[in-house]
Amino acid sequence: MTHRIQIDDEVREATREEAAAIDSAHVAAAAQAQQEKDKAASVASARTKLAALGLTEAEVTALLGA
């Protein structure tokens, strides 16, 4: 993929190093977003399982802290 960079009023093609850094940043951002999504799903699953064991919402919140 070709990346274009704008610095002040100058727009130019990214160098190979700059393009690699941009691609790496995109991959890292996607991985972080997936980790956050997975964590939220795990917390929701834990809440459901704890409620099924008979814990109140206050007890679940006290255990999970959220």
C-alpha positions, -999 to +999 in steps of 0.1 A: +000+000+000+013+034-009+013+059+020+013+097+015+026+120+042+018+157+047+043+179+065+032+215+066+021+222+030+042+195+015+026+162+005+049+134-005+052+096-008+063+079+024+097+063+025+099+025+030+108+031+066+079+055+072+055+032+054+067+003+076+062+024+107+027+034+096+018-003+089+032-014+122+012+013+141-020+001+123-013-035+133-006-025+169-037-005+171-059-033+158-043-058+182-049-034+212-086-029+201-090-067+199-075-071+234-099-046+248-128-063+231-118-097+244-114-083+279-149-068+279-163-101+267-145-119+295-158-096+321-194-099+307-190-137+308-177-137+343-206-115+355-231-139+339-215-169+355-213-153+389-249-142+387-259-178+378-242-190+410-266-168+429-244-137+437-261-104+438-250-075+415-233-058+444-213-089+452-203-094+416-192-057+414-172-062+446-154-092+432-148-077+397-143-041+407-163-029+378 
